[in-house]
Structures are given as C-alpha cells and as structure tokens.
Amino acid sequence: MKLLKDIPSQQEKKGLIILLVVFCIVQTLLFLKFGVVTQNEAAKYVSEGTLLATEGKLSHIKYFFYIPVISLVWLCKTLHISLFFAVLIQVILSGIAQFCFYKLCRSLTNYKAAFITSLFLALFFPLQSWNFHLYSDSILISLSLVYLWFFYQYDRYQLSRHLLLALGVLILITFSRPHGLLFIPPAILYLVFRKQSRKTLLVNMGICVLLTGLMFLAALVIFSGGGDMDAMKPFIEEHIICFVPTATGNSNLTLINSGSQMYDLWYYIIHNPLHFLKLTGLKILSFFNLTRPWYTPVNNYLLIALMVPLYTSFLFGLKKFIKANRSFALLVIGLLLLYPFGMTLQCDDWHSRFTMAIIGALLCISCYSVNWLIEKIKK
C-alpha cells in the first residue's frame, strides 16, 4: 500500500512536514528526559530478551505475549549493540503509526481537521513518553493506530487484502502484550454485524471462530503464569491501581479455588456481583482519569488541560462519527466499550499507560468536532 498517495496539495505536504518536525522535537525532548528506561517492568523484558539471546529460550510461555519488545532486546543482545536501537525502532514504529492515524482522520474528515487532530496526538506527552520505556506498551499503542487504519481501509474498499492486513496487525497486537487480547472482541463485533453479503458474512464468521479460539487459548496461557497474572488477587485485595491493595479486610467474599483462574474469576463474579460492580466502577473512573494523587499539582493541571478537549471533542463528535461510519463505528465504539471493561478484570496502571491504547480511537471521533469547529470559524 502506498501511504503517500492522495496527497494532492503543497499545503498538505507542508502540513505533514510540520507534523514530522513536531514529532521529532517531542521525541528528542522525551529522550533527553527519560533516556532508555530499563527499570521496573522493563527489567523483565530485558532479562527475557537476554535469556533468549544466550540460551535460546524464555523462562515461561506467557512471555510469548510480550514477544515484540523481547525480540528487540534479543536483537540488541545478539548484535552486541546498545538498547537505544530498540527504542529507536519503537520511535520509528510510532511515527509510521501516527502517519496511518493522520491518513485515517483525513479520510474521515479533511486535511485541516486531520492536521489539528494529529498535532494533538503528536503533543500528547503521556502517550509519547512510552516510546522510551522498554515496556510492551509503545508497540501496543502504535499497533492500535495501525489496527484502526487497516480496518477502516477494509470497511471502505472491502478488499480481502485489507482484511488480511488488518487481521495480521490484530495478531501482532495479541502477542504484543496480554491486554492486546481485548482488541479481538471489537473486531469480532465488527466482522459479524457490519453490512455485508451472506457469503462475506459466512467467511467472516469463520474468521471470528478462529479469533475466539485464539483469545481463549491465549487467556489460559497468560493466566497460568501466576505472579502479576493472578486473576483473583486484584479482587480479593481490591486493587484499583495495580499492586496497591485497598481492601479493609471487611469483605466477606464467596470464593473458590478450583485450579483454574478463569473459572475462579467467573465464580467470584457470579457470587459477589455487588463487590464486582463496585470495583468495576472505580476502575473505570481511574482508567479515564489520567490525574493521580501522587503527581504534582502542575502535572495534574496539565493532564486536565489534555483531558478536557479530548473528552469534550469526543462527545460532540460521536453522533456525527456514527452517522457517517455505521459499520466502522462498530469496531471503534466496540473498542471504547470493551477494552476499558476488560481492563477492569485486572487493575489500572500507576501512570495510566493502559489508557493510551484507546487514545487513537477517541481522537478519530474527535476529528469530527475539530472539523465542525473549523467550519464554524469559517462562517
């Protein structure tokens, strides 16, 4: 696919150059601030990448669901080069993904709305900063943007090659980190309920059966890892933020220890619905609230300055987006509903990094509000 086609005007080309310059400046500033982060969660992937390079194996099968970032570390260790190369690849992938996002917004609206929305994304420091952490999030965030672009291409042109590209990106997302599994249900929702012929529906339903099987097999493997993959610990100890227990010890929960974490989780939900709903509500609020009590006031004010236009423009653009893209809206709205809910089955992140995977979905709807505002200013 030629990503550079359909750029007819010099004005648009200049706009793309501005976006590239802004992106590079932001990445440079973030590198100067963070460098290459190999501490905290990154230490696990550096260790696994080193083990893969020296002994040709991973310590546990669950690490296959972090394989992209582990492979980058493996490559650096094998070639005996700095881990900066891994970060550089993440930055390049991020740049490609944000160009795909620009193309998506331009196809949904027009050049000016796409430029402003993409500029907001390039300046969204809470998202961009993960490019310099050797966590698995940078790759997941980038792939989430490419995921939206390829599914939109399939929705627009209905060509099998676009569907294959979209499914290929979906598989990569699945193996980029365990939360990537949450991108499968929106894809299933879209493939089954979009407007299509009976023949196409049958083919897509077959694909959905395979995707469902992959999702459940992957979940079984992931939750067999124990440790930070303990499905019940966040509920028993009432973790809103991961590894921060809030339980007072007064909860009389009805639990079971069957040996299957997925069954134990289901049993807990059925027998403790009010406790589950309370924690779910608190986790949803935490998921969409980027501020944190342990941040400085200035930091929180800046985050509020990002959240207010993001969520406001999303709400104002939602109706126009659904009306203009009824099939594609199944995927995007499905992602915005199912991904946060799926996240509540574990816990939220200390720095809101789990939220970053859906910022692209929020912004592609927001571009309709940006377009409306531009038209109002013109008049």
C-alpha positions as CSV (number, residue, x, y, z in Angstrom):
1,M,0.0,0.0,0.0
2,K,1.3,3.4,-1.0
3,L,0.8,5.6,2.1
4,L,1.9,8.7,0.3
5,K,-0.8,8.6,-2.4
6,D,-3.7,11.0,-2.3
7,I,-1.7,14.0,-1.0
8,P,-2.7,16.5,-3.8
9,S,-1.7,19.9,-2.4
10,Q,1.6,21.6,-1.4
11,Q,-0.3,22.9,1.6
12,E,-0.9,19.4,2.8
13,K,2.6,18.3,2.2
14,K,3.8,21.3,4.3
15,G,1.4,20.3,7.0
16,L,2.9,16.8,7.0
17,I,6.4,18.2,7.3
18,I,5.3,20.3,10.3
19,L,3.8,17.2,11.9
20,L,7.1,15.3,11.3
21,V,9.1,18.2,12.8
22,V,6.9,18.4,15.9
23,F,7.0,14.6,16.3
24,C,10.8,14.7,16.1
25,I,11.1,17.6,18.6
26,V,8.8,15.8,21.1
27,Q,10.7,12.6,20.8
28,T,14.0,14.4,21.3
29,L,12.8,16.2,24.4
30,L,11.4,12.9,25.8
31,F,14.7,11.1,25.1
32,L,16.6,13.9,26.9
33,K,14.2,13.5,29.9
34,F,14.0,9.7,30.1
35,G,16.8,8.2,28.1
36,V,16.3,4.4,27.6
37,V,14.2,3.2,30.5
38,T,15.2,-0.4,31.5
39,Q,14.0,-0.4,35.1
40,N,10.7,-1.5,36.8
41,E,8.6,-3.6,34.4
42,A,11.2,-3.2,31.6
43,A,13.6,-5.2,33.6
44,K,11.5,-8.4,32.9
45,Y,11.7,-7.9,29.2
46,V,15.4,-7.1,29.2
47,S,16.0,-10.2,31.2
48,E,13.9,-12.4,28.9
49,G,15.5,-10.9,25.8
50,T,18.9,-11.6,27.3
51,L,17.9,-15.2,28.1
52,L,16.6,-15.7,24.6
53,A,19.9,-14.4,23.2
54,T,22.1,-16.5,25.4
55,E,20.1,-19.7,25.9
56,G,17.5,-19.6,23.1
57,K,14.5,-19.8,25.4
58,L,12.1,-17.9,27.5
59,S,11.6,-18.5,31.2
60,H,7.8,-19.0,30.8
61,I,5.4,-19.5,27.9
62,K,3.4,-16.4,29.0
63,Y,6.3,-14.2,27.7
64,F,5.4,-15.1,24.1
65,F,2.6,-12.5,24.7
66,Y,5.3,-9.8,25.1
67,I,7.4,-11.2,22.2
68,P,7.8,-7.9,20.1
69,V,9.7,-6.0,22.8
70,I,11.6,-9.1,23.9
71,S,12.6,-9.6,20.3
72,L,14.0,-6.1,20.2
73,V,16.1,-6.7,23.3
74,W,17.1,-10.1,21.8
75,L,18.3,-8.4,18.6
76,C,20.4,-5.9,20.5
77,K,22.0,-8.6,22.7
78,T,22.6,-10.8,19.7
79,L,24.3,-8.0,17.7
80,H,26.0,-6.6,20.8
81,I,24.6,-3.1,20.3
82,S,23.0,-0.6,22.7
83,L,19.4,-0.9,23.8
84,F,19.0,2.5,22.3
85,F,18.4,0.7,19.0
86,A,15.3,-1.0,20.5
87,V,14.0,2.4,21.5
88,L,14.8,3.8,18.0
89,I,12.7,1.1,16.4
90,Q,9.8,1.9,18.8
91,V,10.1,5.6,17.8
92,I,10.1,4.8,14.1
93,L,7.1,2.4,14.5
94,S,5.3,5.2,16.4
95,G,6.0,7.7,13.6
96,I,4.6,5.3,11.0
97,A,1.6,4.6,13.2
98,Q,0.8,8.3,13.6
99,F,1.1,8.8,9.9
100,C,-1.5,6.0,9.5
101,F,-3.6,7.8,12.1
102,Y,-3.3,11.1,10.0
103,K,-4.5,9.2,6.9
104,L,-7.4,7.8,8.8
105,C,-8.5,11.2,10.1
106,R,-8.1,12.7,6.7
107,S,-10.3,10.0,5.1
108,L,-12.9,10.5,7.8
109,T,-13.0,14.3,7.5
110,N,-10.4,16.5,5.7
111,Y,-6.9,17.8,5.7
112,K,-7.3,20.6,8.2
113,A,-9.2,18.5,10.8
114,A,-6.7,15.7,10.3
115,F,-3.7,18.0,10.8
116,I,-5.1,19.5,14.1
117,T,-6.1,16.1,15.5
118,S,-2.7,14.6,14.5
119,L,-0.9,17.5,16.0
120,F,-2.7,17.0,19.3
121,L,-1.6,13.3,19.2
122,A,2.0,14.2,18.5
123,L,1.9,16.6,21.5
124,F,0.2,14.1,23.8
125,F,3.2,13.6,26.1
126,P,1.6,10.9,28.3
127,L,1.3,8.7,25.3
128,Q,4.6,9.6,23.5
129,S,6.7,9.1,26.6
130,W,6.3,5.3,26.5
131,N,8.4,5.1,23.3
132,F,11.4,5.4,25.6
133,H,10.4,2.7,28.0
134,L,11.3,-0.9,27.1
135,Y,7.9,-1.9,28.2
136,S,5.4,-3.5,25.8
137,D,3.2,-0.5,25.7
138,S,4.9,1.5,23.0
139,I,4.4,-1.2,20.4
140,L,0.8,-1.9,21.5
141,I,-0.1,1.8,21.2
142,S,1.5,2.1,17.7
143,L,-0.2,-1.1,16.5
144,S,-3.6,0.1,17.9
145,L,-3.4,3.1,15.4
146,V,-2.4,0.8,12.5
147,Y,-5.2,-1.5,13.5
148,L,-7.8,1.3,13.1
149,W,-6.4,2.3,9.8
150,F,-6.4,-1.1,8.2
151,F,-9.9,-2.0,9.4
152,Y,-11.1,1.3,8.0
153,Q,-9.5,0.5,4.7
154,Y,-11.3,-2.8,4.6
155,D,-14.6,-1.1,5.6
156,R,-14.1,1.4,2.8
157,Y,-12.9,-0.7,-0.1
158,Q,-14.0,-4.3,1.1
159,L,-10.8,-5.8,-0.4
160,S,-9.6,-9.1,1.0
161,R,-6.0,-7.9,1.2
162,H,-7.1,-5.1,3.5
163,L,-8.8,-7.6,5.7
164,L,-5.7,-9.8,5.8
165,L,-3.5,-6.8,6.7
166,A,-6.0,-5.9,9.5
167,L,-6.0,-9.4,10.8
168,G,-2.2,-9.5,10.7
169,V,-2.0,-6.4,12.8
170,L,-4.5,-7.9,15.2
171,I,-2.4,-11.0,15.6
172,L,0.6,-8.8,16.3
173,I,-1.4,-6.8,18.9
174,T,-2.4,-10.1,20.6
175,F,1.2,-11.0,21.1
176,S,2.4,-7.5,21.9
177,R,1.1,-7.8,25.5
178,P,-1.8,-9.6,27.2
179,H,-4.1,-6.6,27.0
180,G,-3.9,-7.0,23.3
181,L,-6.5,-9.8,23.6
182,L,-9.0,-7.1,24.3
183,F,-8.7,-5.9,20.6
184,I,-10.2,-9.2,19.4
185,P,-13.8,-8.8,20.7
186,P,-14.4,-5.4,18.9
187,A,-13.0,-7.0,15.7
188,I,-15.5,-9.9,16.1
189,L,-18.3,-7.5,16.7
190,Y,-17.4,-5.6,13.5
191,L,-16.9,-8.6,11.3
192,V,-20.2,-10.2,12.3
193,F,-22.6,-7.2,12.4
194,R,-21.3,-4.9,9.6
195,K,-23.4,-4.6,6.5
196,Q,-22.3,-7.3,4.1
197,S,-23.4,-10.1,1.7
198,R,-24.3,-13.5,3.1
199,K,-21.2,-15.1,1.5
200,T,-18.9,-12.5,3.1
201,L,-20.7,-13.0,6.4
202,L,-20.0,-16.7,6.4
203,V,-16.3,-16.2,5.7
204,N,-16.1,-13.5,8.5
205,M,-17.9,-15.8,10.9
206,G,-15.3,-18.5,10.3
207,I,-12.6,-15.9,11.0
208,C,-14.4,-14.9,14.2
209,V,-14.5,-18.5,15.4
210,L,-10.7,-18.8,14.9
211,L,-10.2,-15.4,16.7
212,T,-12.4,-16.5,19.6
213,G,-10.4,-19.8,19.9
214,L,-7.1,-17.8,19.9
215,M,-8.4,-15.4,22.5
216,F,-9.4,-18.2,25.0
217,L,-6.3,-20.3,24.4
218,A,-4.1,-17.2,24.9
219,A,-6.0,-16.3,28.1
220,L,-5.4,-19.7,29.5
221,V,-1.7,-19.5,28.9
222,I,-1.4,-16.0,30.3
223,F,-3.3,-16.7,33.5
224,S,-1.2,-19.8,34.1
225,G,1.8,-17.6,34.7
226,G,0.9,-16.7,38.3
227,G,2.6,-13.7,39.9
228,D,1.4,-10.5,38.3
229,M,-1.0,-12.6,36.3
230,D,-3.0,-13.7,39.3
231,A,-6.6,-13.2,38.2
232,M,-8.1,-13.1,41.7
233,K,-5.6,-11.0,43.6
234,P,-6.9,-7.6,42.3
235,F,-10.4,-8.5,43.5
236,I,-9.5,-10.1,46.9
237,E,-7.2,-7.2,47.8
238,E,-9.3,-4.6,46.0
239,H,-6.6,-3.2,43.7
240,I,-7.8,-0.2,41.8
241,I,-4.3,0.7,40.9
242,C,-2.1,-2.4,40.2
243,F,-0.1,-3.6,43.3
244,V,-1.9,-1.0,45.5
245,P,-4.3,-3.0,47.8
246,T,-7.2,-1.1,49.3
247,A,-9.1,-3.9,51.0
248,T,-10.1,-3.2,54.6
249,G,-10.4,-6.8,55.5
250,N,-14.2,-6.5,56.0
251,S,-15.2,-8.0,52.7
252,N,-16.9,-11.4,53.1
253,L,-16.3,-12.8,49.6
254,T,-17.6,-16.1,48.4
255,L,-14.6,-17.6,46.5
256,I,-13.5,-21.0,45.2
257,N,-10.0,-22.4,44.4
258,S,-10.6,-24.8,41.5
259,G,-7.2,-24.7,40.0
260,S,-8.5,-22.7,37.0
261,Q,-8.1,-19.0,37.4
262,M,-10.7,-18.2,34.7
263,Y,-13.3,-20.4,36.4
264,D,-12.4,-18.9,39.8
265,L,-12.9,-15.4,38.4
266,W,-16.3,-16.3,36.9
267,Y,-17.3,-17.9,40.2
268,Y,-16.3,-14.7,42.0
269,I,-18.4,-12.5,39.6
270,I,-21.5,-14.7,39.9
271,H,-21.4,-15.0,43.7
272,N,-20.2,-11.4,44.5
273,P,-22.0,-9.2,42.0
274,L,-22.1,-6.0,44.1
275,H,-18.5,-6.2,45.1
276,F,-17.5,-6.8,41.5
277,L,-19.7,-3.9,40.2
278,K,-18.2,-1.5,42.9
279,L,-14.6,-2.3,41.9
280,T,-15.5,-2.2,38.2
281,G,-16.9,1.4,38.6
282,L,-13.9,2.6,40.5
283,K,-11.5,1.1,37.9
284,I,-13.4,2.6,35.0
285,L,-13.2,6.1,36.7
286,S,-9.5,5.5,37.3
287,F,-9.0,4.3,33.7
288,F,-10.3,7.5,32.1
289,N,-8.9,9.9,34.8
290,L,-5.3,10.5,33.9
291,T,-4.6,12.5,37.0
292,R,-3.1,10.8,40.1
293,P,-2.9,12.0,43.7
294,W,0.8,11.3,43.8
295,Y,1.5,13.7,40.8
296,T,2.4,17.3,41.5
297,P,-0.4,19.8,41.1
298,V,1.2,21.3,38.0
299,N,1.4,17.8,36.4
300,N,-2.3,17.2,37.2
301,Y,-3.4,20.6,35.8
302,L,-1.5,19.8,32.5
303,L,-3.2,16.5,32.3
304,I,-6.6,18.1,32.9
305,A,-5.7,20.5,30.1
306,L,-5.3,17.5,27.8
307,M,-8.4,15.6,29.1
308,V,-10.9,18.4,28.8
309,P,-10.5,19.0,25.0
310,L,-10.1,15.2,24.4
311,Y,-13.2,14.0,26.1
312,T,-15.3,17.1,25.1
313,S,-14.5,16.8,21.4
314,F,-15.1,13.1,21.6
315,L,-18.6,13.5,23.0
316,F,-19.5,16.3,20.5
317,G,-18.2,14.3,17.5
318,L,-19.7,10.9,18.5
319,K,-23.1,11.4,16.8
320,K,-21.6,12.6,13.5
321,F,-19.0,9.8,13.5
322,I,-21.6,7.0,14.0
323,K,-23.9,8.5,11.4
324,A,-21.1,8.8,8.8
325,N,-19.4,5.4,9.5
326,R,-22.1,2.9,10.7
327,S,-20.0,-0.2,10.1
328,F,-16.6,1.1,11.1
329,A,-18.3,2.6,14.2
330,L,-19.0,-1.0,15.4
331,L,-15.2,-1.5,15.7
332,V,-14.3,1.8,17.2
333,I,-17.2,2.1,19.7
334,G,-16.8,-1.6,20.5
335,L,-13.2,-1.0,21.3
336,L,-14.0,2.0,23.5
337,L,-16.6,0.0,25.5
338,L,-15.0,-3.5,25.7
339,Y,-11.3,-2.5,26.2
340,P,-11.9,-0.4,29.4
341,F,-14.3,-3.1,30.7
342,G,-11.8,-5.8,30.0
343,M,-9.2,-3.8,31.9
344,T,-11.4,-3.9,35.0
345,L,-10.9,-7.6,35.2
346,Q,-7.4,-6.8,36.5
347,C,-6.4,-3.2,37.6
348,D,-5.4,0.2,36.4
349,D,-1.8,1.4,35.9
350,W,0.1,3.7,38.3
351,H,0.8,6.1,35.3
352,S,-2.4,5.5,33.2
353,R,-0.4,3.8,30.5
354,F,-3.2,1.2,29.8
355,T,-5.5,4.1,28.7
356,M,-3.0,5.1,26.0
357,A,-4.1,2.2,23.7
358,I,-7.5,3.8,23.1
359,I,-6.4,7.4,22.7
360,G,-6.3,6.9,18.9
361,A,-9.9,5.6,18.9
362,L,-11.1,8.7,20.9
363,L,-9.2,11.1,18.7
364,C,-10.5,9.7,15.4
365,I,-14.0,10.5,16.7
366,S,-12.8,13.9,18.0
367,C,-11.7,14.9,14.5
368,Y,-15.4,15.4,13.6
369,S,-15.7,18.0,16.4
370,V,-12.5,19.7,15.1
371,N,-14.0,19.8,11.6
372,W,-17.2,21.3,12.9
373,L,-15.3,23.9,14.8
374,I,-13.2,24.8,11.6
375,E,-16.5,25.2,9.6
376,K,-17.9,27.5,12.3
377,I,-14.8,29.7,12.3
378,K,-15.0,30.0,8.5
379,K,-18.6,31.1,8.7
